[in-house]
């Protein structure tokens, strides 16, 4: 990553699966990010967490991820709040765990029963330790009957927590879309979260940031890799988290490259390290 640090002063780095696994932080990843900053680089952590950036920073602190390894945090929750304001018309049904209720903080949107809602704000499964999207078939059918759009605050379908893979809000959005329901998303791989990250990087640098100066880092083919490709920036693939690299790095690179053929994957690593 030393060479890439010189070539790309702005790094947009995923969090879950790259910087931590939900249980512990990765010291080598934090070291790599802090070294990039010591070289004069800027690190924006870009996550599909369906919470505000303040909540994510608290989680990073709890996992003992040092604050000197990043400049700012941008979350899917941050950019999703605009969608809620625009489409819920003041009334939203909430689908997700209590820990993500901060999405309503400071918003002129009331949490209401399904029959009174203008939209459904989905941050995930209520209990992702035991539930699957199939447990929500009846609820999704009622949402479709009421013609309610789902505002998905986390496009991720799966996340690795320790040694387990858990379902995320994106898996519910996928199921709802397959039923013909309307789904709205602003996190990775969609453009709004990248635009916001670049705006923040520009304000830190005190100048406009060209895409040629930006590098994405992530583990998710459908979010991090596709998002970087669609936004027109190169990406480092971390073959950990949701990406299965059991067949080797070369085979993994070929497989992900075939899935996202327009991606510019400049490097593949089993873990983010400063090398």
Buried (B, 14 or more C-beta within 10 A) or exposed (E): BEEBBEEBBBBBBBBBBBBBBBEEBBEEBBBBBBBBBEEEBBBBBBBBBBBBBEBBBEBBEEBEBBEEBBBBBBBBBBBBBEBBBEBBEEBBBBBBBEEBBBBBEEBEBEBBEBEEBBBBBBBBBBEBEEBEBEBBEEBBEEBBEEEBBBBBBBBBBBBBBEEEBBBBBBBBBBBBEEEEBBBBBBBBBBEBBBBBBBBBBBEBBEEEBEEEBBBBBBBBBBBBBBBBBBBEBBBBBBBBBBBEBEEEEEEBBEBBBEEBEEBBBBBBBEBBBBE
